[in-house]
Amino acid sequence: MPYTSRLEINVGHHGQPVLCMGRYNVGIGNRRRRGHARRQRIPLFFQDWLRGRCMHVYSDKDEKPVDPERDDEDSSDDEVNEVVRKLLTVKAVRFNIQDNSRAHHTNEYDLTEKDADKAPSLVVRRGQPFDIDIDFERKFDESKEDMKLVFATGKSPSIINGTKVEIILSKEDLPGKWGAAIKEKKGNTVKLKIFTPPTCYVGKWCFQVRAFSKSPKPDQTSVCKVYAHSQLIYMLFNPWCKDDQVYLHDDGLLDEYVLNDTGKIFVGVAKSIGVRPWNFAQFEDPVLDCVLSILDWKGFPASSRGDPIKVVRKLTALVNSSDDNGILTGNWSGNYEGGKKPTSWTGSQAIIEEYYKTKSPVKYGQCWVFSAVLTTCCRALGLPTRSVTNFASAHDTDVSISIDYHFDSEGNPLKEYNNDSVWNFHVWNDVWMARPDLKDQEYGGWQACDSTPQEQSDGQYRCGPCPLMAIKNGDINVPYDGHFIFAEVNADVVFWQISENDQKKKMGVRTQSVGQHLSTYKPKCRGETDTSDIFSPCTDKRWEDITSEYKHKEGWGAERAAVMMANMSGTRAGIYNQPVEASQDVSVKVLNNEQCNYGDDLVVEVEFENLSKEERTVSGTWSLRSFYSTGVYAYQVRSERLHVNLGSEQKETKKMQIKFEEYNPNTIEGCFFKTSIVCMVQETNQTAMDDDDFRLIKPDLHLKVPKEVKVGSPFKVIVSFNNPLPVTLTQCSLEIEGPGLLKPRTIKQSSVGAQQTFNYDMEMTASKPGTRTIIANFDSKEIVDINGSHEIEVKEN
């Protein structure tokens, strides 16, 4: 039986249907349609549009089916058309983007600004009202007519699951619900205040206005006119709203964790922490569209986008390409053919733009790149987010909550057993939210999550979110992935000896080597960090140590209790009940390496001490190796056999000197090295071992810019650094960008002579006022990751 809808399509200035009246008899499939104005079949593309975008064309109530074989005209058509003619007609809807975006802290989004290619879009945050103006052809009479506002999101909007919402005007604001109230009527314009719930689904929403008359008879069929706005409304999480699950009480923290579009990520080793400037670019076009599109492409339903727990967990899977061809492909091999070195990226914008255009994973990323892109995605959606670096970060592969190293009876490592590792550093994220899914409400706040593909969680490479408080307490069964994150920051390193008959003996335990100086970029509202102490591992004034948020103080009862509690839930419960071998009277210690610049010669030292009153004979192997940041061995620089005779309570120090020409061919991009020694005590069969990680320091990239510039006025930027190496730098390039200043650019450079100065001048023009940051990175075949940044104040012209 055909279905009758009354409609006439008028096309507005944006090319979309805006007014519906008249009549078509729409049949099923390809049956005959009957048009009031002309008898012809509705085009197939319009049939598809009706099915897919039916919110643009509708009758307020279902009408009675009609006989498809009947040819006579309905005598009531003239009456219906007369009713429709008298109905309100919407001339325009104004979203008041400038005022609303300022009130909703969204005015930095490029989407809210008009340009030559497209009109601006409204970007608002849920749980906070916004105002719109509706212009009619005549005055709106509340006693005789009404309006219905319709919002819809997702592929198949439905009132049942909340992806389609219909609002009748009301004079009151119903807390936590959709609503609309008349704020003011002036001439033919009605100003409305729109209310959205703090649980509203995040995404792009369609909007339309339906005008209809108030029928004196409740059961009388009414007709309406429909205005469909051509611009979508972007709805975001709202950490300023007390009823939103992601509410954060401190405006100063929100300035950093939501609104700051640049920052620094900390890298290096625990005793020598460096920085990598980054452009998060969450406000740049098309970042927000890309983030929302990724969720669409990967089948994440609109009805799940109100829950930040689900959104964040999904994003940790989609930022990496391991399962769903997500944004980034990881590569730690040192061979980056077919892609870009992870160290050469300066921001997220170029990565996200490339993925948005190609829909193919971008090559390549490592942990800090994954973390930075996840920071961008989360901040773009309104989620308070920070990148966090864990130094000496454990990678526990067997859920033992310990990092286990195995050796044979002569002290040689057993590779087939040694699957665990300790990364020099690893970068992940914290996202702020309440956890109503957990009984313990203290578990709200910062939640750790990680998009670097390390281990699978529920069948996908994703990790978190997991409450920091649960990690700190050793409550590792709290969702999600608490066991893995706890091990990263607080696992003990256990050394095992396996004899020829497979007998296993615990040789020693390090309880304080994993999870050092967990670091993040300090919000401006908290002031600068005092780094004048000679023992400070970092000299950056915005470095913040947040180790205490992840773990109790090392060695204290609470910290040991958390480790014991976590271990009892692991696969090697009870390892602390196994005794360590009795004889431990010889101490072997690799001394801290003095901070050394890349290009200088190296000196490393090891100290032996006999703690007994008897002579001891020590023999073993001492080596210097280069390592990847993941703790994986790269190249051996030198290995030496040692034989030391120690008298009663005697100390002795050995030195190893390595020239630049010897270590440079085996140096990898991060300039990470490890000094290791494994030795045996002849008299007692004690196995003694120690190691030390260090990195070589590279020069900073200096940027010289004016203290203050004006919007639209060109200014000069000078980039420079001194080549520290006694070799020429070849295949050189400069990456430079700055939100509101310059889109990401790669500029090829000529060679830089041995120990010569690199200089490059360029011109920029600011497009936005405020404090802006320029970020640059120099790359070459011989030395990589020479980076720097500089803030500049941009004034209105």
N, C-alpha and C positions, 0 to 999 in steps of 0.2 A: 504494500500500500504506500503510495507517495506521501511525503511529508511536506506540509505547507509552511513556508516562512515568508514574512512580508519584508521585502528589502528593495532598496534602490541604492546603487553604489555611486557616490560622488567622490572624486579623488581630490585630496587636499594638496597643498603646495609641496609636501614632501613625497607625493606619489603614492600615498596609502589611502585606503578607503576611510572616510571620516563620517559619512552620514548614511543611514540605512532606513529606507521606507519603501512603500509600494508593495508589490507581490510577485513572487515567483513560485510556481509549483515545482518543487524539487523532487524528482523521482529517485528510485534506487537504481544503481548501476548506470546504464545508458538509456533508460526509458525516456519518454518524451517529457520535456519541461514546458510549462506554459507561462509565458511572460505577458505581463499586463500591457507593457509598452510595445513589445514586439515579440513574436513567437520564434524563438531560436534556442538552440542548446547552449547551456552555460559552458564556456571553454573549459577544457580539461585542467589547465593550470589553475583556474579559479575554483574548480571543484576541489582540487588539492588544498588550495588556500583556505577554503571554507572548512575542510576537515581539520587541517592542522592549526588554523588560527581563528577558530570559530568564535572566539570572544569578540572579534570585530563586528560580526553580523549575527543578530539573534532576535527572537521575539521574547518579550518578557515572560510570556506563558506559552506552553505548548498549545498549538491550535489543532482543531479537529482535522483528521485525514480527509482528503477529497477524492472523488472518483476520477482516475486518470483518463477515462474515456469520455468524460463530460466536456463539451466544448463551449457551453454558454458561460457568459461572464457572471461573476458574483455581483449581485445588485448592490451589495454593501461596499464595494470597492471605493466608490466615490466618497462614501461617508468616512471610510478608513483614511483615505488620502487627505480628506479635509482635517481629520483629527491630527494626522501626522504633520500637516502643514502648519498647524497652530502650535505644535510643540516647540520647546526651546531648541535653538540651534547653537552649538558651540562654535564660536569663531576661532578661538585660540586658547591654549593652555600655556601659562608661563610658570616655569619651575623655580624662578627666582634663584638661579644657580649661584650667583655671587654671594648673596646673603646667607643662603642655606649652607653653602660649603664652608664659609667662615665659622658659622655656628657649630658645624659638625666636624671641624678640624680636617676638612678634606680639600681645602683650597689650593694645596700644593699639587694635586693631581693634574697632569696635563689634560686629562679628559674634561675637566671643568672649564677649560679655557677655549675660546673660539679661535679657530685658525682658518686658513684659506680652504682647507680640504673638507672640513666637517663642522657641524654645529657642536657647541659644548653639551656635556651630559651632566645629569644630576648624580652626585655621589654623596650618599648619606649613611649614617650609622643607625643601627636598629635601636629601638627603645627610646628614641629621642624624636620629638615632633619636628616636622618641617612644613613650610608654608608653600602653597601654590595659588596662583590667580587664574580664574576661568573667566574669559570674556564671552558673553552671549550676544545674540543679535538684539535682544531686548532685556528688560528687567526680569529677574528671577522672582516668581511669586510663590513663596513657601506654602501658602494655603491651597494652591491649586496644582502645584507640580513638585516633582522631587527629582533628585539625582542619585544615581548609584555609581560608585567608583569601583572599578575592577582592577585588581593587580594579579599578575600571573607570572610564574617562572618555571623553568624546566621544559623538557620536551613534550610532555603530555600533562598540562596543568589540570589539577583536580582539587575540588573543594574538600574531598574526603581526606586527602593527605596534606592539605594546607598549602599546596603549591598554587592554588587559585583562591583569591579572596574577594568577596563582594561586600561593599560597605554602603549602608544607607546613612545619610547625614544624621548626626546626633548632636545634642547640645552639651553632652558630657564626655569627659575623657575616662574611658574604662581602663583602669590600670592593667598593664600586661596584655592588652588586646589591640587588634586593629580598630581604627576608628577615624572619623572625620567630623569636624565641626566648623560651622561658619564663623569666621573671625571678624569679617566686615563685608558689608555690601555697599558699593559705591557706583551709582549709575548702573550700567550693564555688567559690571565686574563683581564677581564674588570671590572674596579671599577666604581660602580654606586652610585649616590646620589639620595635618594628617598625622595620626598616631600609629606607631608600629610596635609590636611586642618585642621585648628584649630577647626572645627566643626565635625571632624571625629568621628565615633561611637566608643565608648570605648568597648573593648572586645578582644576576641581571633580571629585572622585573619589567614586564610590559604594563602599560597603563592606558585605561580608557575611561571615558565618561559616558554614562547612559542617562539621557533625559527622558522622563515620561510623566504623564499626567496622573494625579491622584484620582483613582476611580471611585465614584460614590458607591458602587456596588462591589463588595469584596470578591465575588466570583467572576466579575466581568473581565474579559480579556483586554489587555492594554497593549499599545504599541509604543515603541521608543525610537529615539535617534541616538546613534552611537558615534562618539568621537574617539578615534584611536590615535594616541600620540606617537609620533614617529621615533622619538628618542627613548631609549631604555633608561630605567632608574637602577643605579648600582647600589646595592645594600651591603653594608659591611658590619663586622663585629664592632661593638662599642665599649671599649675599656673605660670610658668616662661615665657609663651608665651603671648605677649601683646594682641594678637587677640583672645585668648581663653577667654571664658566667665568667667572662674575662675581665671583669672590673678590677682596675688597679687604682688604689686610693691616692696616689701621689702624682700631681701634674708634672713635677720635675722629672720623674721616672718615665712618664708617658712621652715627654719631649724627646727622651733618648730612645726608648724601646719601641716606639710606634712612629714618631715623626722625624727622627734623624735619618737622613738618607745616605749618610756616609759614616765611616767608622774605621776601626783598626782591629785586625785579628792577630792574636799573638802566636808566635811560632818559635822554634829553636829547641833548646834543652833547658832543663830545670834551673841550672845555675847561670844560664846566659840566654835570657828571653829577648827575642827580637819582635818587630812589628811588621805587619803587612797592611798598608792602607787599602780600603775597599769602598767602592761606590755601590751601595745597595740598590739605589735607583728605583725604589718601590713606587714613586710617583710618576715615573717617566712612561710615556706612551710607547709600546703597547703592553707594559708589564702586567697591569691588572687584568686586561682582556686575556692575556696569555694564561695567567694563573687560573682564571675561571674556565677558560677553554680546555685546559688540560684536564680539569675535573670532569668536564663534559665528555671529552674524547675517551677517557678511561672508564666511563660508565659509573661515575660516582653520582648517585641520585641526588636531585635537588632537595628531597625530603630529609636527607642526612646532613645537610649543610648548616643546620642550626646548632649542631653540637660540636664545639671546638675540639673535643677529644677525638671524634671521628675524623674531622677535617685534618688535624695535625698528623694523626697516624697515617692517613692516606697520603698526605704530602711527603712524609718521610720515605714512602715507597716510590712516589712519582718523580722526585728530584733525581733519583738514580735510574739508570736504564736497565737494571738487571732483570726485571720481570715484565714491565709494561712499556718498554722503549721510552722511558722517561727522559728527563731533560739532559742529564749528563752521563757520559761514560767514564768510568774510573780507569786510571792507568798509573801504576807505580813502577813500571819497568825501566824507565829512563829512555825508552825508545818511543817517540811521539810522532812517528811518521803518519801522515794522513790526518793530522789534527794539530792542535796548539798545545804548547807546553803549559801544564797547570800553573807554573810560576809566572807566566807572562800575562795572565788575566789581571785586570785592574778593577773589574766590577761585574755585576750580574746582568746589566742591561744587554750587552752584546751577546751573552750566552742565551738569554731568554728570547731576544729578538730572532736569533738564528733558529732556535727551536720552533718558534711560532711560525716562521716562514717555511721551514723544511719539514716539520713534524718528524724529524729524525734526531736521535740523540747527538748532542754536541760533544766533540772530542777535544780536550780531555780534562778531567778533574781529579783532584785529590781531596783529602778530608776538609781542608779549609775552604775549598771552592764549593763542595757540597753544602757545608754549613752556611756559607755566605748566601748561596742561592735560596736555601730554605729560609734564612732570615728575611730575604727579599719577599718571598712568597707569603710568609706569615704576616709581615708588617703591611704588605699591600692589602691584605684582607682585614687588617685592624687588630691583629693579635700581638700583644706585647712580647717581644722576642729579643734574645741576645745570643751572640756566638760565644761559646765557652771553650777554652783550651785546657786540656789536661796533660800535664807533663809527666813523663814516665807512665804512659797509659797502657794498662794491661789488656791483652786480647786473649780471653779465656775461651778455648774452643770446645771444652768438654764439660762445661757447667760444673766444674769442681770447686769454683770460687777460689782457686789458687793457680799460680803460674808455676808450672812444673818443668824443671830442667833435669835431664837424665845424663849420666856419665858412666863410662865403663870403669873397670877397676884401676886403670892407669890414668884416669882423669880426662879422657877424650869424650867430647860430646857425642851422644847417640841421636843422630838426626831423625831416625825413624820413630823415636819416642817424643821428640821435641816439637810438638805442634803449637804450643802456646808461644806467645811473644810479648814483648813490652815495646811499644812504640815510643820514640823520642818525645813525640807530642801527638795528640789527636784532638780534633776540633769537632764539636757537636753543638747543640742548641738547647737553650731553656726557653720554654713558652709559659706565660703566666695564665693560670685559669683555676677556677674552683673544680673540685672533683666530687660532684654529688653522687657519682656511681660508687663511691667508697664510703664505708661506715665511719671511718676515722676522718672527721672534718679538718683535722690538723694537716691532712695531706693535700689541702689546697695550696695554691701559690705556684712557685716555679716547678715546672715539670721538664725533666730531661728527655730529649728526643734526638734521633740521629739518622741522617739520610745517607751516610756513607755505607755502602753495601759490605758489611763484614760477616754477619751471620743471619740466617733466616729466622723470622718470627711468624708463626702461624702460616708457614708456606711461602712467605715473601721476604725480600730483603728490606726490612724496615725495623725501626726501633723506637719504643716509647709511644706515648708520653708516660713517664714514671715520676712520682713525687720525689723531690729532693729529700724531704723529711724521711720518707720510707728508706731511701738509699742510706741516709745517715744512720738510721737505726738498725740497719741490717735486715729489714723486713722485705726480703727479696721476692716474695710471692705476690706482692701487690702488682696489678697490671699497670704498665706493660713492660716486660723485659727487665725487671728489677735485678735478676741474677746477673745478667750480662753487664749492666751499668755499674752495679756494686763492685764487681771484679775489676772493672776498668780503673776505679778510683781507690780501692782498698784491699785488693787481693794481696796475700803474702806470696813471696817468691820462695819456692821450696826446691832444694837441690837433693837429687836422689842418686845413689850409686847402685848400679845393677851388675852383679857379679856374673861370672861365666855360667853358673848354674841357675841364673835368673833370680837369685836372691836380691831383694830390694832393701836398701838401707838409706835412711834419711841422714844426709850429711849436714844440712844446715837450713835455717829459715831466715829470710830477710823480711822484717815486718814493717819497715818504713820506707821502702824504696819506690813503691807504686803510688801514684796519685799525689803529685807534688805541684804546688803553686797553681791550682785551678784559677784561670785568669779570664777576665772579660774587660770590655771597654767601659771605663767609669763614666757615669752620667755627669754632666757639667754641674748639676745641682749639688753634687757631693764634694765639689772642690777638687783640687789637684792632689796627687799622691806624692808624699815626700820620698824621693828616691835618692837622697843624699847619702844614706847609709851605704858604706862600702860593701856590705853584705847583700844589698838589694840586687836581685837577679835581673831587674829591668829598669831602664832609665826613663821610660816614657811616663809623662806626668798624668796620663789618663789610664794607666795600668791599675787594675783592681784585682786583688787576690780574694777569691771567694771560696777557698778551700773549706772554711768552717761551715759553709752551707751544705757541703756534700759529706763531710766526715767529722767525727770528733777528733780532738787533738791526738796526734800520733802517740801511742804508748799509754795513754790514759785508760782507766778502767772502762769507760763507756765505749771507747774505740775498740778495745780488745773484745768487749762483750758483743759488739755488733759483728765483728769478724767471726767469732765463735758461732753466733746465731746463724749467720749466713752460711758458714761451712756445714752446719748440721743439715742444711737443706740441699747441699751440693752432692755431687756424685762421689766425692772422696771424704765423706763424713768421718770424723775421727782421726784425721791426719795429725792433729796436735797431741793425740795420745801416744803417738809413736816417738820413742826417744831418739835424740840426736847422738851420734857416735861420741864416746866418752872423751877421747883425747882431742883437745883443742888448744894446745899450748904454744902453737906458732901462729902468729898473726901476719897476714899478707894484705897489704893495702896499696891500691893505686892512688897516688896523690893527685889532688885536684890540679888540672892543667891550667896554667895561667892563660888569661884571655889572649888569644893570638889572632892576628889579622891574616886573611887569605892573601898569600903571596910571601909571607914570612916563613922562616925555617921553624920546625917544631922541636920541642923537647918534652918528653913524657918520662915520669918517674914512678917507681914502685918501691915500697918500703917493707922490709922483713923485720919482724921482731920475735925473739925467743922469750916467751913468758916463763919458761922453766929455768931451773938451776942446773940443768944438764945440757950438754952440747946437742945441737940438732943439725941435720944435713937435709937441705931442701933442694929439690931439682924439679924443673918443670919447663913450660913453654910460655913465652911472653910475646904478644902480638899486637900490632896496630892495624886496624881494618877500617875501611870506609863502609858506611851503613846508610840505608834508606831511612826515612823518617818512621817507617813501620817497624824498625828494629831488625829488618832483614839484611843479612850480610851482602855487601856488594863486591868489594875487592880487598885482597890482602896487600897491605903496603909493605909490611916487614914482619917476620917472625923469627924469634931468637930463642935458643935453648939457654936455660939458666942453671947454674949450680952454685949454691950459697952455703957456706959453713958458718953457723952461728954459735958463738960461745954462750955461756950462762948469761941470761937476761940481756943479750946483745941486740942492737938494732943495726941494720945496714940498708943503704939506699942504692938502687941501680938507676941509671939514666939511659934513655934511648934518644938519639938525635937524628932527625930526618930533614933533609934538604927539600926545598920547594920542588926541585926537578924530580925527586923521587916520589913524593906523594901526589903531585898534581895530575899525572896521567890516571890515577885511580880515584880522583875526587869526583863525587857526584854532585848534583845540583844544590843540595842543601848544605854541603860542606860538613856533613856529620861524620864523626870518627868515634871509634871505641877502642880503648886500651884494655886488654884482657890478659889475665894471668891465671893459669891452672897449674898447681904443683903438688908434689907429694913429699911428706916428711918421712925420711928413710927409717928412723928409729921407731916411729909410732904408727906408720901407715895412715896418718892423718891426710885427708885431702883438703887443701886450702886454695881459695880462689877469690878473685875480686875483679871488678871492671869499672870503667868510668867512661861516660859519654861526654863529648864536647863538640862544639862547632867552631868553625873559623868565621871571623867577623868580616862582613863585606861593607864597603862604603855606602853611605846614604846618597840618594839622589837629591840634589838641592834645587829648589824652585824659588826664583826671585820674581815677585809680583808687587804691584802697587798696594799700599795699605788699604786703599779705598777706591772703588770705581763706581760708575753709574750705569744703569740699565741702558742698553743700546749704544754705549760708547766703547769703541775698541780699546784694548790695552795690551801691553806686551808681557809675555812670560818668557823667562830665561831658565833653561834646564841645564844642570851641569853636575859632573862628579869627576874625581880623579881615578884613573885606572891604576889599581894597586899591583897589578901583575907585571912581571918582567917579560911579557909577551904581548903581541898586538892582538886587539879584539877585532874579530871579523864577523860577517853576517849579522850586523847590528840593526836593531830596530827600537823604536820608542812607542810605547802605548801611553795614551794620555786621554783623560776625560774629566768631566765635572758636571754634576747635575745643575741645570740652570745656566751653564757656561759653555759646555762643549759636549757633543755626542762622542761616544768612543771612537778613537782614531788610531790607526797603526801607521807609523811614519818610518820608512826605511832610512837608515843612516849609513854614513861611510865608516870605514875602519877607524879605530882609535889606537894610536901608538902605545908602545910599552911605557907604563907609568906617565902617560900624558893625560891632559885634561879634556874631557868631552864637554862641548857647549852646543846648545841649540836654542834659537830664538823663534818664537811664534806669536801670532796675534789671536786674541779671543775677544768675544763680545758677550756680555752677560744679558740673559733674557729674563731673569727673575731677580727681585730684590732679596735681601737677607744675607745671612752668613753662608757662604758657599765654599766648597772644598775642591781643589784641583788635585788629582791623583795621577801619578806617572810611574812608569816602569821601564827600565832599560834592559834589553836582552841581547845576548850575543852567543856565539858558539863557545867561547872560552869562559865566560862568566854570565850567570843569569840572576834575575831577581834583584837588580839594583833599583830600589824603589824609594819614593818619597811623596809627601803631600804638603799642601799649604792652604790655610784658610784665607779667605778674602771677603771683605765686607762690601756688599753691593747695595747702593742707594738708589731710590727712585730718581728718575731723570727729571 
